[in-house]
Protein backbone atom coordinates (compact mmCIF):
# COMPACT_ATOMS: atom_id res chain seq x y z
CA UNK A 1 0.00 0.00 0.00
CA UNK A 2 2.82 2.37 0.91
CA UNK A 3 4.58 1.64 -2.41
CA UNK A 4 1.42 2.52 -4.36
CA UNK A 5 1.11 5.83 -2.52
CA UNK A 6 4.75 6.68 -3.29
CA UNK A 7 4.23 5.88 -6.97
CA UNK A 8 1.13 8.12 -7.08
CA UNK A 9 3.06 10.93 -5.39
CA UNK A 10 5.91 10.60 -7.88
CA UNK A 11 3.47 10.62 -10.84
CA UNK A 12 1.75 13.70 -9.44
CA UNK A 13 5.11 15.43 -9.01
CA UNK A 14 6.11 14.50 -12.56
CA UNK A 15 2.84 15.91 -13.96
CA UNK A 16 3.30 19.11 -11.94
CA UNK A 17 6.86 19.56 -13.18
CA UNK A 18 5.80 18.86 -16.81
CA UNK A 19 2.97 21.40 -16.66
CA UNK A 20 5.23 23.96 -15.06
CA UNK A 21 7.89 23.47 -17.70
CA UNK A 22 5.32 23.66 -20.50
CA UNK A 23 3.82 26.85 -19.04
CA UNK A 24 7.10 28.60 -18.41
CA UNK A 25 9.13 27.08 -21.25
CA UNK A 26 9.30 30.44 -23.03
CA UNK A 27 11.22 31.90 -20.08
CA UNK A 28 14.97 31.91 -19.57
CA UNK A 29 17.30 31.80 -16.59
CA UNK A 30 20.49 33.83 -16.28
CA UNK A 31 23.51 32.10 -14.68
CA UNK A 32 26.50 34.23 -13.76
CA UNK A 33 29.83 32.42 -13.57
CA UNK A 34 32.56 34.52 -11.90
CA UNK A 35 34.41 36.56 -12.68
CA UNK A 36 32.38 38.15 -15.50
CA UNK A 37 30.96 35.39 -17.69
CA UNK A 38 27.16 35.07 -17.99
CA UNK A 39 25.12 32.20 -19.43
CA UNK A 40 21.49 32.35 -20.47
CA UNK A 41 19.59 29.03 -20.41
CA UNK A 42 16.00 28.22 -21.28
CA UNK A 43 14.00 27.58 -18.10
CA UNK A 44 12.96 24.07 -19.10
CA UNK A 45 16.60 23.07 -19.76
CA UNK A 46 17.65 24.51 -16.41
CA UNK A 47 14.98 22.53 -14.52
CA UNK A 48 15.81 19.28 -16.30
CA UNK A 49 19.55 19.84 -15.60
CA UNK A 50 18.93 20.43 -11.90
CA UNK A 51 16.77 17.30 -11.66
CA UNK A 52 19.39 15.26 -13.51
CA UNK A 53 22.13 16.43 -11.15
CA UNK A 54 19.91 15.67 -8.16
CA UNK A 55 19.17 12.12 -9.33
CA UNK A 56 22.82 11.48 -10.17
CA UNK A 57 23.84 12.65 -6.69
CA UNK A 58 21.11 10.51 -5.11
CA UNK A 59 22.23 7.42 -7.04
CA UNK A 60 25.85 8.03 -6.05
CA UNK A 61 24.89 8.27 -2.38
CA UNK A 62 22.89 5.04 -2.60
CA UNK A 63 25.81 3.27 -4.26
CA UNK A 64 28.20 4.41 -1.54
CA UNK A 65 25.71 3.36 1.14
CA UNK A 66 25.37 -0.02 -0.53
CA UNK A 67 29.12 -0.51 -0.51
CA UNK A 68 29.30 0.37 3.18
CA UNK A 69 26.39 -1.92 3.94
CA UNK A 70 28.12 -4.77 2.09
CA UNK A 71 31.13 -4.33 4.36
CA UNK A 72 28.93 -4.52 7.45
CA UNK A 73 27.16 -7.59 6.09
CA UNK A 74 30.51 -9.25 5.36
CA UNK A 75 31.92 -8.55 8.82
CA UNK A 76 28.77 -9.87 10.49
CA UNK A 77 28.82 -12.94 8.24
CA UNK A 78 32.43 -13.65 9.18
CA UNK A 79 31.52 -13.22 12.84
CA UNK A 80 28.65 -15.72 12.60
CA UNK A 81 30.81 -18.22 10.70
CA UNK A 82 33.51 -17.82 13.32
CA UNK A 83 31.06 -18.40 16.18
CA UNK A 84 29.65 -21.49 14.48
CA UNK A 85 33.11 -22.94 13.90
CA UNK A 86 34.14 -22.17 17.50
CA UNK A 87 31.14 -23.93 19.05
CA UNK A 88 31.68 -26.86 16.70
CA UNK A 89 35.23 -27.14 17.99
CA UNK A 90 36.82 -26.20 14.68
CA UNK A 91 39.17 -23.68 16.29
CA UNK A 92 41.50 -23.21 13.33
CA UNK A 93 38.59 -22.20 11.08
CA UNK A 94 37.09 -20.06 13.83
CA UNK A 95 40.38 -18.20 14.27
CA UNK A 96 40.57 -17.60 10.52
CA UNK A 97 37.01 -16.23 10.22
CA UNK A 98 37.26 -14.12 13.38
CA UNK A 99 40.60 -12.60 12.38
CA UNK A 100 39.19 -11.53 9.01
CA UNK A 101 36.02 -10.22 10.64
CA UNK A 102 38.08 -8.23 13.13
CA UNK A 103 40.01 -6.49 10.35
CA UNK A 104 37.05 -5.54 8.15
CA UNK A 105 34.58 -4.63 10.89
CA UNK A 106 33.92 -1.02 11.77
CA UNK A 107 31.29 -1.58 14.46
CA UNK A 108 32.75 -1.89 17.96
CA UNK A 109 30.48 -4.76 19.11
CA UNK A 110 31.14 -6.91 16.05
CA UNK A 111 34.84 -6.09 16.29
CA UNK A 112 34.97 -7.08 19.95
CA UNK A 113 33.10 -10.36 19.41
CA UNK A 114 35.47 -11.26 16.57
CA UNK A 115 38.43 -10.40 18.82
CA UNK A 116 37.11 -12.66 21.58
CA UNK A 117 36.44 -15.58 19.23
CA UNK A 118 39.88 -15.22 17.65
CA UNK A 119 41.60 -15.07 21.04
CA UNK A 120 39.75 -18.04 22.49
CA UNK A 121 40.31 -20.10 19.36
CA UNK A 122 44.01 -19.27 19.36
CA UNK A 123 44.20 -20.23 23.03
CA UNK A 124 42.57 -23.59 22.33
CA UNK A 125 45.13 -24.16 19.56
CA UNK A 126 48.01 -23.20 21.81
CA UNK A 127 48.76 -20.19 19.64
CA UNK A 128 49.74 -17.88 22.46
CA UNK A 129 51.24 -15.22 20.19
CA UNK A 130 47.98 -14.68 18.30
CA UNK A 131 46.01 -14.76 21.53
CA UNK A 132 48.18 -12.05 23.07
CA UNK A 133 48.12 -9.96 19.89
CA UNK A 134 44.33 -10.01 19.63
CA UNK A 135 43.76 -9.12 23.27
CA UNK A 136 46.51 -6.52 23.40
CA UNK A 137 45.20 -3.19 24.52
CA UNK A 138 41.98 -4.60 25.99
CA UNK A 139 42.55 -2.50 29.14
CA UNK A 140 42.85 0.67 27.05
CA UNK A 141 39.70 -0.02 25.03
CA UNK A 142 37.27 2.88 25.43
CA UNK A 143 34.26 1.27 23.72
CA UNK A 144 31.20 -0.09 25.50
CA UNK A 145 32.54 -3.59 24.87
CA UNK A 146 35.69 -3.10 26.96
CA UNK A 147 34.33 -5.44 29.64
CA UNK A 148 33.81 -8.22 27.09
CA UNK A 149 37.45 -8.18 26.03
CA UNK A 150 38.73 -7.79 29.59
CA UNK A 151 36.69 -10.75 30.87
CA UNK A 152 38.01 -12.88 28.04
CA UNK A 153 41.58 -11.86 28.82
CA UNK A 154 41.09 -12.61 32.53
CA UNK A 155 39.56 -16.01 31.78
CA UNK A 156 42.49 -17.00 29.58
CA UNK A 157 45.04 -15.71 32.11
CA UNK A 158 43.41 -17.79 34.86
CA UNK A 159 43.40 -20.87 32.62
CA UNK A 160 47.11 -20.32 31.97
CA UNK A 161 47.83 -20.01 35.70
CA UNK A 162 48.85 -16.36 35.44
CA UNK A 163 46.90 -15.35 38.50
CA UNK A 164 48.70 -12.13 39.47
CA UNK A 165 48.26 -10.75 35.93
CA UNK A 166 44.59 -11.69 36.09
CA UNK A 167 44.15 -9.86 39.40
CA UNK A 168 45.69 -6.75 37.82
CA UNK A 169 43.13 -6.90 35.02
CA UNK A 170 40.29 -7.29 37.55
CA UNK A 171 41.06 -3.83 38.93
CA UNK A 172 40.64 -2.33 35.46
CA UNK A 173 37.46 -4.33 34.87
CA UNK A 174 35.85 -3.10 38.08
CA UNK A 175 36.57 0.49 37.08
CA UNK A 176 34.07 0.04 34.24
CA UNK A 177 31.37 -0.05 36.94
CA UNK A 178 28.17 -2.03 37.21
CA UNK A 179 27.26 -5.27 38.98
CA UNK A 180 29.76 -7.94 38.04
CA UNK A 181 28.49 -11.25 36.68
CA UNK A 182 28.76 -14.59 38.44
CA UNK A 183 31.40 -15.69 35.92
CA UNK A 184 33.60 -12.73 36.83
CA UNK A 185 33.28 -13.48 40.56
CA UNK A 186 34.10 -17.15 40.00
CA UNK A 187 37.19 -16.19 38.00
CA UNK A 188 38.32 -13.80 40.71
CA UNK A 189 37.71 -16.39 43.42
CA UNK A 190 39.89 -18.85 41.50
CA UNK A 191 42.64 -16.25 41.03
CA UNK A 192 42.50 -15.12 44.68
CA UNK A 193 42.57 -18.75 45.82
CA UNK A 194 45.79 -19.50 43.92
CA UNK A 195 47.26 -16.18 45.05
CA UNK A 196 46.45 -17.34 48.62
CA UNK A 197 44.40 -14.25 49.42
CA UNK A 198 42.07 -16.19 51.69
CA UNK A 199 40.06 -13.27 53.08
CA UNK A 200 39.15 -12.25 49.53
CA UNK A 201 38.19 -15.87 48.76
CA UNK A 202 35.83 -15.89 51.75
CA UNK A 203 34.21 -12.62 50.72
CA UNK A 204 33.62 -13.69 47.11
CA UNK A 205 32.47 -17.22 47.95
CA UNK A 206 29.92 -15.76 50.39
CA UNK A 207 28.40 -13.71 47.56
CA UNK A 208 28.39 -16.71 45.22
CA UNK A 209 26.56 -18.88 47.75
CA UNK A 210 23.74 -16.33 47.77
CA UNK A 211 23.63 -16.17 43.99
CA UNK A 212 23.93 -19.88 43.27
CA UNK A 213 22.55 -22.00 46.11
CA UNK A 214 22.67 -25.08 43.85
CA UNK A 215 26.48 -24.89 43.94
CA UNK A 216 26.51 -24.27 47.68
CA UNK A 217 28.47 -27.46 48.46
CA UNK A 218 31.33 -26.46 46.17
CA UNK A 219 31.53 -22.91 47.49
CA UNK A 220 31.40 -24.13 51.09
CA UNK A 221 34.26 -26.50 50.29
CA UNK A 222 36.26 -23.51 49.04
CA UNK A 223 35.35 -21.55 52.17
CA UNK A 224 36.43 -24.47 54.35
CA UNK A 225 39.83 -24.50 52.65
CA UNK A 226 40.16 -20.74 53.14
CA UNK A 227 39.25 -21.01 56.84
CA UNK A 228 41.76 -23.83 57.35
CA UNK A 229 44.53 -21.75 55.78
CA UNK A 230 43.61 -18.78 57.95
CA UNK A 231 43.68 -21.03 61.04
CA UNK A 232 47.24 -22.03 60.13
CA UNK A 233 48.28 -18.38 59.85
CA UNK A 234 46.82 -17.59 63.28
CA UNK A 235 48.01 -20.76 65.01
CA UNK A 236 50.70 -18.96 67.02
CA UNK A 237 48.63 -15.98 68.16
CA UNK A 238 45.87 -16.66 70.69
CA UNK A 239 44.27 -13.21 70.42
CA UNK A 240 44.23 -13.31 66.64
CA UNK A 241 42.76 -16.83 66.70
CA UNK A 242 40.08 -15.80 69.21
CA UNK A 243 39.09 -12.83 67.09
CA UNK A 244 38.91 -14.95 63.96
CA UNK A 245 36.92 -17.79 65.52
CA UNK A 246 34.42 -15.46 67.18
CA UNK A 247 34.05 -13.60 63.88
CA UNK A 248 32.71 -16.72 62.15
CA UNK A 249 28.98 -17.11 61.71
CA UNK A 250 27.07 -19.48 63.98
CA UNK A 251 26.57 -21.77 61.00
CA UNK A 252 30.32 -21.92 60.35
CA UNK A 253 31.14 -22.46 64.01
CA UNK A 254 28.79 -25.46 63.99
CA UNK A 255 30.76 -27.05 61.14
CA UNK A 256 32.40 -30.03 62.84
CA UNK A 257 35.48 -29.97 60.58
CA UNK A 258 36.16 -26.30 61.25
CA UNK A 259 35.47 -26.80 64.93
CA UNK A 260 37.91 -29.73 65.10
CA UNK A 261 40.61 -27.70 63.35
CA UNK A 262 40.12 -24.80 65.76
CA UNK A 263 40.15 -27.17 68.77
CA UNK A 264 43.48 -28.70 67.69
CA UNK A 265 45.06 -25.25 67.46
CA UNK A 266 43.68 -24.21 70.85
CA UNK A 267 45.02 -27.44 72.37
CA UNK A 268 48.45 -26.74 70.84
CA UNK A 269 48.33 -23.27 72.43
CA UNK A 270 47.37 -24.81 75.77
CA UNK A 271 43.97 -23.10 75.70
CA UNK A 272 42.02 -26.07 77.08
CA UNK A 273 39.04 -24.04 78.31
CA UNK A 274 38.33 -22.62 74.85
CA UNK A 275 38.87 -26.02 73.23
CA UNK A 276 36.38 -27.63 75.63
CA UNK A 277 33.87 -24.84 75.06
CA UNK A 278 33.92 -25.33 71.28
CA UNK A 279 33.49 -29.10 71.66
CA UNK A 280 30.62 -28.78 74.12
CA UNK A 281 28.80 -26.32 71.87
CA UNK A 282 29.16 -28.55 68.83
CA UNK A 283 28.17 -31.78 70.53
CA UNK A 284 24.79 -30.22 71.21
CA UNK A 285 24.30 -29.72 67.46
CA UNK A 286 25.52 -33.10 66.28
CA UNK A 287 27.83 -35.95 67.16
CA UNK A 288 31.33 -35.92 65.73
CA UNK A 289 33.82 -38.68 66.54
CA UNK A 290 36.86 -36.44 66.14
CA UNK A 291 35.52 -33.81 68.55
CA UNK A 292 34.61 -36.49 71.11
CA UNK A 293 38.15 -37.91 70.88
CA UNK A 294 39.70 -34.43 71.24
CA UNK A 295 37.73 -33.84 74.44
CA UNK A 296 40.24 -36.01 76.33
CA UNK A 297 43.34 -34.51 74.68
CA UNK A 298 43.61 -31.31 76.75
CA UNK A 299 43.27 -31.99 80.47
CA UNK A 300 43.38 -29.36 83.22
CA UNK A 301 41.69 -28.73 86.56
CA UNK A 302 38.23 -28.89 84.91
CA UNK A 303 38.40 -32.64 84.21
CA UNK A 304 35.71 -33.48 86.76
CA UNK A 305 33.34 -31.10 85.01
CA UNK A 306 34.29 -32.73 81.70
CA UNK A 307 33.36 -36.14 83.10
CA UNK A 308 29.98 -34.79 84.16
CA UNK A 309 29.33 -33.38 80.68
CA UNK A 310 30.44 -36.59 78.98
CA UNK A 311 28.22 -38.73 81.23
CA UNK A 312 25.26 -36.54 80.26
CA UNK A 313 26.09 -37.16 76.59
CA UNK A 314 26.37 -40.89 77.33
CA UNK A 315 22.70 -40.99 78.27
CA UNK A 316 21.87 -39.95 74.71
CA UNK A 317 24.56 -42.18 73.17
CA UNK A 318 24.94 -45.21 75.50
CA UNK A 319 26.67 -47.37 72.88
CA UNK A 320 29.05 -44.76 71.50
CA UNK A 321 32.49 -46.44 71.60
CA UNK A 322 34.35 -43.16 71.12
CA UNK A 323 32.50 -41.46 73.97
CA UNK A 324 33.10 -44.47 76.27
CA UNK A 325 36.82 -44.31 75.40
CA UNK A 326 36.94 -40.58 76.17
CA UNK A 327 35.24 -41.15 79.51
CA UNK A 328 37.75 -43.91 80.30
CA UNK A 329 40.67 -41.53 79.62
CA UNK A 330 39.10 -38.74 81.68
CA UNK A 331 38.45 -41.07 84.65
CA UNK A 332 42.01 -42.43 84.39
CA UNK A 333 43.36 -38.89 84.66
CA UNK A 334 41.26 -38.32 87.79
CA UNK A 335 42.39 -41.72 89.19
CA UNK A 336 38.83 -43.04 89.17
CA UNK A 337 40.23 -46.49 88.43
CA UNK A 338 37.05 -48.55 88.63
CA UNK A 339 35.00 -46.23 86.42
CA UNK A 340 37.89 -45.87 84.00
CA UNK A 341 38.23 -49.66 83.60
CA UNK A 342 34.48 -50.10 83.14
CA UNK A 343 34.31 -47.39 80.46
CA UNK A 344 37.36 -48.71 78.56
CA UNK A 345 36.13 -52.32 78.60
CA UNK A 346 32.68 -51.16 77.49
CA UNK A 347 34.25 -49.25 74.60
CA UNK A 348 36.15 -52.36 73.46
CA UNK A 349 33.02 -54.52 73.72
CA UNK A 350 31.06 -52.08 71.51
CA UNK A 351 33.84 -51.47 68.97
CA UNK A 352 37.41 -52.69 69.55
CA UNK A 353 40.14 -50.18 68.72
CA UNK A 354 43.91 -49.94 69.08
CA UNK A 355 43.54 -46.75 71.15
CA UNK A 356 41.15 -48.39 73.60
CA UNK A 357 43.43 -51.43 74.07
CA UNK A 358 46.42 -49.15 74.71
CA UNK A 359 44.44 -47.01 77.17
CA UNK A 360 43.35 -50.12 79.09
CA UNK A 361 46.93 -51.44 79.09
CA UNK A 362 48.25 -48.16 80.53
CA UNK A 363 45.52 -48.22 83.20
CA UNK A 364 46.51 -51.75 84.27
CA UNK A 365 50.15 -50.71 84.39
CA UNK A 366 49.28 -47.93 86.80
CA UNK A 367 47.36 -50.46 88.90
CA UNK A 368 50.39 -52.78 88.93
CA UNK A 369 48.64 -55.45 86.85
CA UNK A 370 51.55 -55.96 84.49
CA UNK A 371 50.46 -59.30 83.02
CA UNK A 372 47.01 -57.95 82.15
CA UNK A 373 48.65 -54.81 80.78
CA UNK A 374 50.95 -56.89 78.56
CA UNK A 375 47.97 -58.88 77.36
CA UNK A 376 46.21 -55.64 76.41
CA UNK A 377 49.29 -54.41 74.57
CA UNK A 378 49.44 -57.67 72.61
CA UNK A 379 45.78 -57.35 71.73
CA UNK A 380 46.40 -53.80 70.53
CA UNK A 381 49.22 -54.98 68.24
CA UNK A 382 47.16 -57.95 66.96
CA UNK A 383 44.20 -55.70 66.26
CA UNK A 384 46.43 -53.22 64.40
CA UNK A 385 48.01 -55.97 62.26
CA UNK A 386 44.58 -57.42 61.53
CA UNK A 387 43.33 -54.04 60.36
CA UNK A 388 46.39 -53.55 58.17
CA UNK A 389 45.92 -57.00 56.61
CA UNK A 390 42.27 -56.28 55.85
CA UNK A 391 43.19 -52.92 54.29
CA UNK A 392 41.07 -50.82 56.68
LINPEBEL-V225136 format. One line per field, one symbol per residue. phi: phi as a letter, one per 30 degrees, with the letter a starting at -180 (. if undefined). burial: + if it has 9 or more other ideal C-beta (glycine too) atoms within 8 Angstrom, else -. A space follows every 10 residues. Layout:
BEGIN
phi->???
burial->???
END
This chain:
BEGIN
phi->.ddddddddd dddddddddd dddcdddbbc cccedbdbbc bddddddddd dddddddddd dddddddddd dddddddddd ddddddddic dddddddddd dddcdcdddd dddddddddd dddddidddd edddddiddc dcddcededd ddddeddddd icdddddddd edddddiidd ddeddddded dddddicddd dddddddddd dbddcedddd dddddddddd eddcdcbddd dedddddddd dddddddddd dddddddddi cddddddddd dddddldbdd dddddccbcb dcdddddddd ddddddbdcd dddddddddd ddddicdddd dddddddddd aeaddddddd dddddddicd dddddddddd dedddddddd ic
burial->---------- ------+--+ +--++---+- +--------- ++++-++++- +--------- ---------- ++-+++-++- +++-++---- +-++++++++ ++-++----+ ++++++++++ +++-+-+--+ +--++--+-- +---++++++ ++++++++-- --+--++-++ -++--+---- ---+++++++ +++-+--+-+ ++-++++++- -+---+--++ -+++++++++ +--++----- ++-++--+-- -+++++-+++ +++++++-+- ++-+++-+++ +++----+-- ++++++-++- -++--++-++ +-++--+--+ ++++++++++ ++++-++-++ +-++++++-+ --++-+++++ +++++----- --++-++-++ --++--+--- --
END
